[in-house]
Each structure stands twice: as C-alpha cells, then as structure tokens.
Amino acid sequence: ARERLSAILDSFRPVVFTVNADTTKTYDLGDEEFQVKKFVAGMVPGLLLLTIVYGIMALASNIIAGDKETGFLNTVLITPVSRSSVALGKALAVMTAAAISAVSSFIGLSFLMKDFQKMMGDAAVAYAMSDYFFVFVTIICVTFALVSLILVISTLAKTARAAQTLSMLPAMILFLGSIITTNASFESVLARIGFKNFLVPMWNAAYLTKNILLTGFSMKEMLVTCGINIVFGII
C-alpha cells in the first residue's frame, strides 16, 4: 500500500509542484496587504525628508551664504565673539527649526496615513504606535545629519540662491533612494549588501524606515543608524 501510494504521489509531483520547476522564472507571492505596505514604505521616508528640507530651506541656505553675500558675516566675524560660538549659534537656529519642521511633518503624515487607510478600504494596513515612534526617531536623527550637510553647503556656496539649489540635492537623492529600497530589481542587491546598508549616513535611515514599515528591524540596526547619523552631523 505504501509503495503504491508513493508511486501515485511521485506521479503527481511534476504536475502539482511546478513553482520551482523553472529556476529562470520568479513569482511575486506578496498579498494585497504586503503590496500596500510596500508602497507606504517606499514613499514615507522620502516625503518626510522633502517636507522637512522645504520647511528649513530658506533659513538654512541664507543663514551663512546669505550673510556672506550681503557682507553681514564680515561684521559678525570682527566682533569679540569666537567663531565657534557664531557657528554653533547658527547651527542651533537651523537645528531648532528643523526639529519643529520634523515634528509638524510627522504629525501631518500621521493624519494623512489615517485618511490613506480609509481610502484603501479592505486593503488597508494598520501600524502600531511603536512603529510610528521608531520612524520618528529615525527621521529626527537623519534630519540632524541632513541639516549639518546643508549648513556645510551653505558655507561653501557663494550665494544664497546657489546654496538653496544645492541643498535640495541630498533630499532628492534620499527621496529616490527610499523608492529604490522597495524596488524588486534592487531588493536582491540590497539584501546581498546586508548590514552594510546601515553604515552609510542618511541612506541607512531610508533603508531602516523601509524595514520598520515593511519587514521588521532589530534594535542593533536602529542604534547603529541613529549613532552614525549623529556622529556624521557633529563631524
């Protein structure tokens, strides 16, 4: 009986189990909820960063490049105040504005996500408060690094207009990067890179946010991402 049953099942095998019969073919086995999560994970990091940069762009690009262009910075530098104090004061001003912009953008996105859930109907997905919290922490850390980079750009730029134009480049790169993280063509490449994704400043935040909203993450990845972005910003 066993031999007959085995023979019958063996005859069924080539017909029934054909998913991996041809290794050149691939199959997308994600359900509808997974596809919605994938869309959200690809858009949220980039949209948040773009919103934050737009909120501080005028201040960040003018606070050094603008003062230099008008000649006001020369007046500041001959006052009996150390240059490090001037630099720190300007940095703190932009950082405070960026923090306010990040909080307001995150609150706005939270309400937008609720409306998005209603629009999706049966395909809606729900995120826990902890997911929102970890995304917020990640965005705050990458904002610190991004603002620091914009301040350097503002210092090197000759005019405020040039600083404003160049300041958009990092944000646009990160926006495109957040979309790439959920692209099927790049997922295998990113998977091969593995943990090294979390060692690249700013890029690691886009990659981590995708993991938080889509596949999950570890506290080690969170700590490394935040730590590297903070150190990058300070340097």
SULGI-V870235 format. One record per residue. N is the residue number from 1. RES is the residue in one letter. PSI is psi in whole degrees, -180 to 180 (999 if undefined). OMEGA is omega in whole degrees, 0 to 359 (* if undefined). NEAR is the number of other C-alpha atoms within 8 Angstrom. Layout:
n->[N & N]
res->[RES & RES]
psi->[PSI & PSI]
omega->[OMEGA & OMEGA]
near->[NEAR & NEAR]
This chain:
n->[1 & 2 & 3 & 4 & 5 & 6 & 7 & 8 & 9 & 10 & 11 & 12 & 13 & 14 & 15 & 16 & 17 & 18 & 19 & 20 & 21 & 22 & 23 & 24 & 25 & 26 & 27 & 28 & 29 & 30 & 31 & 32 & 33 & 34 & 35 & 36 & 37 & 38 & 39 & 40 & 41 & 42 & 43 & 44 & 45 & 46 & 47 & 48 & 49 & 50 & 51 & 52 & 53 & 54 & 55 & 56 & 57 & 58 & 59 & 60 & 61 & 62 & 63 & 64 & 65 & 66 & 67 & 68 & 69 & 70 & 71 & 72 & 73 & 74 & 75 & 76 & 77 & 78 & 79 & 80 & 81 & 82 & 83 & 84 & 85 & 86 & 87 & 88 & 89 & 90 & 91 & 92 & 93 & 94 & 95 & 96 & 97 & 98 & 99 & 100 & 101 & 102 & 103 & 104 & 105 & 106 & 107 & 108 & 109 & 110 & 111 & 112 & 113 & 114 & 115 & 116 & 117 & 118 & 119 & 120 & 121 & 122 & 123 & 124 & 125 & 126 & 127 & 128 & 129 & 130 & 131 & 132 & 133 & 134 & 135 & 136 & 137 & 138 & 139 & 140 & 141 & 142 & 143 & 144 & 145 & 146 & 147 & 148 & 149 & 150 & 151 & 152 & 153 & 154 & 155 & 156 & 157 & 158 & 159 & 160 & 161 & 162 & 163 & 164 & 165 & 166 & 167 & 168 & 169 & 170 & 171 & 172 & 173 & 174 & 175 & 176 & 177 & 178 & 179 & 180 & 181 & 182 & 183 & 184 & 185 & 186 & 187 & 188 & 189 & 190 & 191 & 192 & 193 & 194 & 195 & 196 & 197 & 198 & 199 & 200 & 201 & 202 & 203 & 204 & 205 & 206 & 207 & 208 & 209 & 210 & 211 & 212 & 213 & 214 & 215 & 216 & 217 & 218 & 219 & 220 & 221 & 222 & 223 & 224 & 225 & 226 & 227 & 228 & 229 & 230 & 231 & 232 & 233 & 234 & 235]
res->[A & R & E & R & L & S & A & I & L & D & S & F & R & P & V & V & F & T & V & N & A & D & T & T & K & T & Y & D & L & G & D & E & E & F & Q & V & K & K & F & V & A & G & M & V & P & G & L & L & L & L & T & I & V & Y & G & I & M & A & L & A & S & N & I & I & A & G & D & K & E & T & G & F & L & N & T & V & L & I & T & P & V & S & R & S & S & V & A & L & G & K & A & L & A & V & M & T & A & A & A & I & S & A & V & S & S & F & I & G & L & S & F & L & M & K & D & F & Q & K & M & M & G & D & A & A & V & A & Y & A & M & S & D & Y & F & F & V & F & V & T & I & I & C & V & T & F & A & L & V & S & L & I & L & V & I & S & T & L & A & K & T & A & R & A & A & Q & T & L & S & M & L & P & A & M & I & L & F & L & G & S & I & I & T & T & N & A & S & F & E & S & V & L & A & R & I & G & F & K & N & F & L & V & P & M & W & N & A & A & Y & L & T & K & N & I & L & L & T & G & F & S & M & K & E & M & L & V & T & C & G & I & N & I & V & F & G & I & I]
psi->[-42 & -43 & -40 & -44 & -41 & -41 & -41 & -46 & -39 & -35 & -29 & -28 & -49 & -22 & -42 & -50 & 79 & 4 & -43 & 19 & -40 & 108 & -14 & -14 & 140 & 154 & 136 & 106 & 10 & 139 & -177 & -39 & -40 & -39 & -39 & -44 & -38 & -41 & -46 & -45 & -29 & -25 & -36 & -51 & -47 & -41 & -41 & -47 & -42 & -42 & -43 & -44 & -42 & -34 & -28 & 3 & -48 & -46 & -47 & -38 & -27 & -21 & -26 & -55 & -40 & -44 & -36 & -39 & -39 & -10 & -1 & -31 & -35 & -39 & -41 & -40 & -20 & -1 & 157 & 57 & 138 & 150 & -33 & -35 & -40 & -47 & -43 & -40 & -45 & -41 & -43 & -36 & -47 & -40 & -40 & -45 & -39 & -40 & -43 & -43 & -40 & -45 & -48 & -40 & -40 & -41 & -44 & -41 & -36 & -44 & -38 & -38 & -37 & -43 & -37 & -39 & -41 & -39 & -35 & -21 & -123 & -24 & 4 & 149 & 148 & 140 & 145 & 161 & -32 & -35 & -45 & -41 & -47 & -36 & -43 & -46 & -43 & -44 & -39 & -43 & -43 & -29 & -40 & -46 & -42 & -43 & -39 & -42 & -40 & -37 & -39 & -43 & -42 & -33 & -38 & -26 & 147 & -30 & 161 & -36 & -42 & -40 & -39 & -40 & -46 & -28 & -23 & -21 & -50 & -40 & -41 & -38 & -42 & -36 & -47 & -36 & -38 & -33 & -40 & -34 & -24 & 8 & 131 & -33 & -28 & -14 & -41 & -37 & -47 & -36 & -37 & -35 & -36 & -132 & -21 & -21 & -31 & -1 & -5 & 118 & 140 & -49 & -38 & -31 & -42 & -41 & -42 & -42 & -40 & -44 & -39 & -43 & -13 & -60 & -9 & 165 & 172 & 158 & -30 & -44 & -39 & -47 & -42 & -44 & -50 & -43 & -44 & -40 & -38 & -45 & -42 & -44 & -42 & -44 & 999]
omega->[181 & 180 & 179 & 180 & 178 & 179 & 179 & 181 & 177 & 179 & 179 & 190 & 181 & 183 & 187 & 186 & 184 & 185 & 182 & 181 & 179 & 185 & 179 & 179 & 176 & 183 & 176 & 184 & 179 & 178 & 184 & 179 & 179 & 180 & 178 & 178 & 180 & 178 & 180 & 182 & 180 & 186 & 189 & 183 & 181 & 180 & 178 & 182 & 178 & 180 & 180 & 181 & 177 & 181 & 184 & 188 & 183 & 181 & 184 & 182 & 182 & 189 & 176 & 181 & 179 & 178 & 179 & 182 & 181 & 181 & 181 & 181 & 177 & 178 & 180 & 186 & 179 & 175 & 182 & 178 & 181 & 180 & 178 & 178 & 178 & 181 & 181 & 179 & 179 & 180 & 180 & 178 & 181 & 180 & 179 & 178 & 180 & 179 & 178 & 179 & 180 & 181 & 182 & 179 & 181 & 178 & 178 & 180 & 179 & 177 & 179 & 179 & 179 & 177 & 179 & 178 & 180 & 180 & 184 & 177 & 183 & 182 & 183 & 176 & 182 & 177 & 178 & 178 & 179 & 177 & 177 & 182 & 182 & 175 & 180 & 179 & 179 & 181 & 178 & 181 & 181 & 175 & 177 & 179 & 183 & 179 & 178 & 178 & 179 & 177 & 176 & 178 & 179 & 179 & 183 & 183 & 181 & 181 & 179 & 179 & 179 & 178 & 180 & 180 & 182 & 182 & 180 & 184 & 179 & 181 & 180 & 178 & 179 & 177 & 177 & 178 & 180 & 177 & 181 & 183 & 180 & 178 & 184 & 182 & 184 & 184 & 180 & 178 & 179 & 178 & 178 & 178 & 174 & 186 & 180 & 176 & 184 & 181 & 182 & 182 & 177 & 175 & 182 & 180 & 178 & 181 & 180 & 179 & 176 & 180 & 180 & 185 & 188 & 190 & 183 & 184 & 176 & 179 & 177 & 179 & 179 & 182 & 179 & 180 & 181 & 180 & 181 & 180 & 178 & 178 & 178 & 179 & 179 & 179 & *]
near->[4 & 5 & 6 & 7 & 8 & 8 & 8 & 8 & 8 & 8 & 8 & 8 & 8 & 8 & 7 & 6 & 8 & 8 & 5 & 7 & 6 & 7 & 6 & 4 & 6 & 5 & 4 & 4 & 4 & 7 & 6 & 7 & 10 & 9 & 9 & 11 & 11 & 10 & 9 & 9 & 15 & 14 & 11 & 9 & 14 & 17 & 9 & 13 & 13 & 11 & 10 & 13 & 11 & 8 & 9 & 12 & 10 & 9 & 8 & 13 & 17 & 12 & 10 & 13 & 16 & 11 & 11 & 12 & 10 & 7 & 8 & 9 & 10 & 8 & 8 & 8 & 9 & 7 & 6 & 5 & 8 & 6 & 7 & 6 & 8 & 10 & 8 & 8 & 8 & 10 & 10 & 8 & 8 & 12 & 10 & 8 & 9 & 15 & 10 & 8 & 12 & 13 & 8 & 8 & 11 & 10 & 8 & 8 & 9 & 8 & 8 & 8 & 8 & 8 & 8 & 8 & 11 & 8 & 7 & 8 & 7 & 4 & 8 & 11 & 8 & 5 & 7 & 6 & 6 & 6 & 10 & 9 & 8 & 9 & 10 & 9 & 8 & 14 & 13 & 10 & 11 & 14 & 13 & 13 & 15 & 12 & 13 & 11 & 9 & 11 & 12 & 8 & 11 & 17 & 9 & 7 & 10 & 10 & 10 & 13 & 7 & 9 & 15 & 12 & 8 & 9 & 13 & 9 & 8 & 9 & 13 & 10 & 8 & 13 & 14 & 9 & 11 & 17 & 11 & 9 & 13 & 13 & 8 & 6 & 6 & 10 & 10 & 8 & 8 & 10 & 7 & 6 & 8 & 7 & 7 & 7 & 11 & 14 & 10 & 9 & 13 & 11 & 11 & 12 & 14 & 14 & 12 & 14 & 12 & 15 & 11 & 12 & 12 & 10 & 7 & 7 & 9 & 6 & 6 & 6 & 11 & 11 & 8 & 10 & 15 & 12 & 8 & 11 & 14 & 12 & 8 & 9 & 12 & 7 & 4]
